[in-house]
Amino acid sequence: MGNRITRAAMHLPVEAVQERIQGEQRLWRRQRWEIIYQALIAPRQAEDIAKTVGVSLSTVHRVIAMYKQGGVAAMETPGKGGRRHQHLTLSQERAFLQPFWARVARGELTTAVEIKLAFEAQIGHEINKSTIYRLLDRQGDRTQFPPGSGGSRLQRRTASCLPNATLVISETRNGLFWSH
């Protein structure tokens, strides 16, 4: 297509780039470093580098531009997926819910509103109530909804989140109540 030669900036020596290729476990990162390596040792058209590495032309252009502007830091991104917008880590969520699970195990009543208020106090800002339901679901909470407790709005799920207790959630004007 074009006659432009693709070159990479010398942020790292060629040997250091080779070490990063060999030491990287993730394919997409190895490919990024391979693009940089090819552009360093044999500058040529981006189409040729794309064929050599086995990626698309747009990937070569994107990686070279990122590397020229940001250097090594631009290449070491976290990638796709994961929990990037979490309020608490999974283990922190589990620790947060322990007092509530203990209360339910003793037969005390716990509301989702109570949990929501405690969660907001811990993280320092307001959240939507669906955040609490997702947190409970993520932490393996299996609740049982009694008949006529909310119709189609509440999904019926049965199981046990505690060894000898089944949670029952009932919807009232004040929120959802847990009991066993």
N, C-alpha and C positions, 0 to 999 in steps of 0.2 A: 504494500500500500504506500506508505510514506517512506521517505529517505532519511528520516531522523534516527539518529543513533541514541539508544537508551543507555545512560550512564548512571551510576549510583554515587552518592557523595561518600567520601572517605571518613565516615564517623568511626568506623572500626577497621583494623587491619584485616586482610583477607584470611589470615590464620584464625583470628578470633571469630569471624563469620563461619568458617568451617567447623570450629568447635561448637558453635551454637547449633549448627545443622545436626551434628552428630549427637549432641546432648539433648536435643528437644524430642519429647515423646509425642507431642500432638502433631498430626499430619499438616494441618493448616499452618502452623507456625514454621514447621520445617520447610514448607513450600515458600513461605514469605522469605525466609533466610536464603533459600536456594535462588530465588529471583534476585536478591541483592548480590549473592555470590556470583551469579552469571553476569550481572551487569558490571561487577568490579573486575573480574578476570578477563572477560571478552565482551566489551561494549559492542552492541549490535542493535538491530531493529527489535522493537518490542514483540513483534510477531514471532521472531525466531526464539526469543527467550520464552515466550508463552508455550511454543511447541516443545522446547527442550524440557521445561519444568512440568508441562502437562496441565496448565491452567489457562484461563481465558485471557484475551488481550486486555480487557478492562481490569482484570486483577493485577496484571503487570503494571499498568499505568497507575493504578491506585496505590500499590505497594511502594513503587519508586517515589511517587509524590509524598506519601506519608514519611518515608525514610529520609528524603531530602529535607523536609520541613521539621520533623520531630526527632530524627535520629533513632537511637536504640529504644528510647522510651515509647516511641510511636509503634514500634514493632512488638513490644511486650504487652499488648492489651489483654484483658481477661477473656475475651471471646464471647460467644453467644451462650445464652442460658444462665441458670443460677438464680439465686435470690438476691437481687441487687437493691431492691426497694423495701427491705424488711425493716420492721420496727425493732424486733429482737431476733436473736439467733434461735435455732430450734431448741438448743439446750436451755437457753434463757426462758423461752416460752414454757418448756416443761417445768422448770423451777418456779415460774410465776403461777402455774396452775396447781401445783402441789397442795397449797393450803385449801384450795377450793375442793379438790378431790378428797382430801382428808375430812373436810366438813361433811361432804356427801356420804362418805363411808361411815361416819358417826350417826347419820340419819338426819342431819341438819338441812335446812332449806337454803339453797343458794340460787340467786337469780342471775340471769345473763346481764341485767342492768348493773348489778353489783360488780360482776367481773369486768364489765366495760368501764365503769368508773375507776376501779383499781388499775386497770390497764392504762387508762388515760393519765392517771396520776404518775404511773411509772415512766411513761414515755414523754410526758410533758405537753401533750396537745390532744385535742379532740379527735375521735375517730368515728367512722360509721359503724353501726351495730353489726353489719355483715362481716366486718373484720374479726369480731369475736367468734362468730359462727365458723368462719374459715379457720381461725386459730384452733378452735375445739376440734374441728374435723381433721386438721393437719396433725394434731397431737393424738389421734387415734380414739377420740371420744365417740362412743356409739350410744346414741340416745334412743329412748323409746317414747313415742308420742302416744298418749291415751286416745281412745276413740273420741271423735268430735272435738278435738282440741285445736282445730284451725283449718280443717277441710283441705282444700287444694294448696293453700299457702304453705303448710308445713308438710314436709316429706316424712313418711314413716320409715324409720330405720330401727332395727333391733340388733342388739348385741350387748356385750358387757364391757365396760371400760375398767371396771374394778373387779377383783377376784369374786366377791360375793355380793355385788350390788348391781342393780340395773337402774339406770337413771330414767326418770320419767319427767318429761318437760310439758308443762301446761301453760298455755298463753292466757294472760289476764290483762287488765288495763295497765297494770304496773310493769309488765314485761313477762319474760319467761321464767318459770320457777323450776328448779331441779329438786327432785326428791327421789327416794327409793322405796 
